[in-house]
């Protein structure tokens, strides 16, 4: 990981995890189009994002990091933020990265895979949020944390225990952090706004993995096959547009647990 100099033309900062594909990549692309300095954090790099930014002279940094070992990147993020000016127009952290293990009961998966999935889905969200809040506590810019959750954080489903646990943890983490920020505001200190947002059903690799699961291990497989067959899956690009529109709302943060489909 290399900390680069800030592009002086970019006055809004957006940090996005899981930015190398799917919804994260679409969020990064549209944030670039809006003129933000985008920091993408993912294990891989998006060549299409790199090309898009290069062709248009847009400010993009891609930090490659293994979010199943989130302490390293969280420390790096805090150190980098402390070197930045405090006069941004806004600063946003979008915790989007998530991992779904092969659908089935937890006793059918390795302990290493379960540990990695919960670290990416929940521990990374906690540590990156803590680093972001600590390093920017004196910034004058509006600060927001948007955690990309799921309906499965609010409704359990057989064959998806670790994903359900990560998203449920993300939801309650968001609620508790929002209460902490509310207390800061009440005592006259700068406060961030935090939302845990379910983005709807998106046509991603994760959906394909669920549709292709073994019925014996994943009783809900047919439901996900029907989503695809009935055209109920939104594209990553359309979902990103709706998510960023939600993020820009004046009342962002008033409802901590939200669903983009209800907006």
PyMOL commands that set and color helices and strands:
alter all, ss='L'
color gray80, all
select helices_A, chain A and resi 22-33+47-56+67-81+106-108+111-135+151-153+161-186+205-211+221-229+236-247+260-262
alter helices_A, ss='H'
color red, helices_A
select strands_A, chain A and resi 12-17+37-42+60-64+90-95+142-149+193-198+257-259
alter strands_A, ss='S'
color yellow, strands_A
deselect
rebuild
show_as cartoon
